[in-house]
Amino acid sequence: MEAQKLAQMIDHTLLSPEAILADVERLCVEAVDLRVGAICISPSLLPIARGMLPASIKIAAVVGFPSGAHSPETKAVEARQACERGANEIDMVVNLALVGSNNWEAVTSEVATVRSAISDDVILKVIIESALWSDQQIASVCTAVVLGGADFVKTSTGFHKLGGASLAAVRLMRNTVGDSIGVKASGGIR
């Protein structure tokens, strides 16, 4: 795969709660220099980043980050507001308690609630924290994410103590969703 094609698949990310203006500026300069496909930031940083990036670089904003413990309605408001402030992708953390309880209908409903709050041209990615779950739970949450209307399922926030993406989880996720949606390895990838 050629370098530029690979760069277009990368979400250059800054999610530190202590990020300052200089950090955002550096992220945006690097994103332009590397010609990545997107940056991923906290919603509060959207106004700064939107003014620094060409339209060719997408901006993903996190929702329910990093715990996923927000209500579906709160996540929907966060997503809608992020889009109003310049995000064209949403990276939502699934409610981990719902996954741990094997409540797949509620997971599907949560994803659908956020999906309905944003326009169809906004990419919705759902982070599942794959390191926490059994293979059966990973497969089930991926199915729920597809049914809820997401465009991608992602492995990890990178904030959980059990770690981020694993090759085994990515394979299982891809085998589960097939070609119906995208799969992104995330969290701790350098």
N, C-alpha and C positions, 0 to 999 in steps of 0.2 A: 504494500500500500504506500502510495506517495505521501510525503510529509504534509503537504497542504490538505489533502483529503483527511488525514488523521487529525490535523489541527481543527478542522471543522466539526469534529465529533467531541471536542473537549469543551467542558464548561469550566472556565477559569474561575476559581472560587475564593471568596473572602467572607467568612462567616464568624469571625472573631467578634465577640460582643464589645471588645475594646478597640475596634478598628476606628482610626481617625481619618481625617480628610486626606492626609498624605498617603495613607494605605490605599484608599479608594482611587486616588489619582494614579498611584503606581500600578494597581490592578488594571485600570483602564489603558494605560500606556502599554503595559505588557500584552494585554488582549489585542490591541491594534497591531503591535509589532509581530506577535505570533500568529495573527489572523485566525484566532480561535472562533468557534461557532457561537459561543455565548459566554457571558459571565454569570455567576450566581452570587447574590448578595442578600443581605437583610433588607426588608422593605424600607426601613428608615434611610437607607443609602441611595434609594432610587433617584431622587432629584439630582444628586451630584453626578451619578454615573450616566444618566440619560443625556446630560449636556456634554459629556466628554466622549461619547462613542458614536461612530457612524451607524446608520440604520442596519448595515449588513451584520453587525454583531448584536445578537439577541441578548436580552436581559431576563434572567430567571430570578424570581424572588421566592424566598422560603416562606412557608405558611405552617403554623403549628409547630414551629421549630424550637428546640430540637426534640422535644418530648412526645409530641403528637397528642398531648392530653387536652387540648382545646376542644370545645364542643364543635360539631359540624357547622353550626351557624356562625360561630366565631371565625372558623377557618374560611367560610364562604365570604364573610365581610373582609377579612384580611386579603383574600385573593382578589376580590373586586376592587378594593382600594389600591392594591399593588398594580393592577392593570391600569387604573386611572392615572397612576403616577409614572407609568412608562414601562412596566413589565410586560413582556410578551410570552413569558413562560412562567409557570407556577410549579414549585417543588414542594409538595405537601407531605408532611409526615403523617402516616396513618396512626390512628389511635392504637397504641401498643396493647392496652388492656383488652380491647376488642379482639385483637389477634390472639393474645394469650388465653382468652376465654373461648376461642373458636367460634366467635359470633360473626359468621361470614355475611349474613344478611345486613347486619349493622355496618360492617366495613363497606359493603357495596353501597349502602344508603349514604354513608359519609362521603365517599368519593363522588357519588351522583349529586349530592348537595353542593359540593365545591364546583363540580363541572357545570352545573346549572347557573352558577353565579358569574361565570366568565364567558366570553364569546367563544364561538367554535374555532376561531383562528388562533386562540391562545393554547399553547401546548401545556397539558397537565401531566406532571410526573408525580408518582406516589412512591415515597420512600418507606420501605418496610422493615428496616433493621434486621436483615436476614440472619445475622450471627446469633440472634436470640431464639430462633425457631427450629423445630424439627423439619425434616424434608416434607412431611405431610402438611404442616402448617405453611411452609413457604409456597407449596403448590396451591393450597386453598386460598391464601391471601392473594396470590397472583390472579387466580380465577375471579375473586371478588373485585379486584382492581379493574380487570377487563370489563366485567359486567357493569361497573360503576361509570365507565366511560372515559377512563384515563388513556393518555397517549403513550405513556411509558411507565414501567415499574423500575424503581431504583433500589440498589442493595442497602445503602446505609447513609446515615448522617455524618459519620466520622467522629461523632461525639460520644458514642457508647463505649463503655469500658471493655466490652467483649470484642470490639474491633469492627472493621469495615468489610469491604468486599472480599469474597473468596471465589476462586474459580469454580468450585463445586456449586456454590449458590447461583452463580451466573448461569451455569449450564442448566441447572434445574429450572430456574426462572424462564430461560429461553425455551426449554422443552415444554414447559407448561403453557406459556402464552403463544407459542408458535410464532407466526408472522402477524398475529392480530394487533400487537402493539410492540413498541420498542422496549429494550432492556438496557439499563445503564448501570455499569459498575461504578460505585461511588463510595467515598469515605475512606480516607487514609491512603489513597492512591497518589503516588508522587512521581 
